[in-house]
C-alpha cells in the first residue's frame, strides 16, 4: 500500500506540473504535444491508484477529470468533432457512471451521511450534466453549444476540457491536503482560478477566429 501511495503522489505531481506547463507555454508544436501526452497518460495512474487507496473523493475527482482529459485529448488528436464508436462509448459510460454516482449520493444522504452523500451528489450532478450535454451535442447532433458547426469547435472543446480536468486535479489536491486556512477556499479557489484562465483563453480565441462573444 505504501508503494501505491508513492505512485499516486508522484503521478499527481506530474499531472500538476505538466498541466501548468500546458497553460503557460506556447500552444501547438512538438513540445505541446509531448507534454500533453505525458499529462494524459499519467492521469490514468492518478485515477487507478486513487481508487486503490479507497478514497471516495479522489475517485470521484479522478473519474470526472479523466473523462475530461480523455475527451479533450480525442478532440485535439482528431481536430474535428466527428466521433467514432469508441468516443460514443466513452460518453455513454460517463453517463452511466455519473447517474450511479448521483443515485448513490442521494441514497447516502437519505441514510444520514450528508458529507459523502453531498459530495457524491454534487459531482454526480455536474458529471451527469456534462455527459448528457455531450450526448446531445455529439451523438444526437443537436446544436446545443455556442460553437456548434464552427470549424474550430474542436479546439475550444480540446483546451476547455483540459482546463476542467486540471481544475479537478487541483481541487482534489487542495481539498485533501488543506493548504489554505479555510476549507471553503480549498474547494473553490482552483475552480475560481481555472475558470478565470479559461474565460481569458476563450476571449482571446474568439477574437483570433472572429467569433462574437
PyMOL commands that set and color helices and strands:
alter all, ss='L'
color gray80, all
select helices_A, chain A and resi 2-24+29-52+56-78+85-110+114-139+153-177+183-208
alter helices_A, ss='H'
color red, helices_A
deselect
rebuild
show_as cartoon
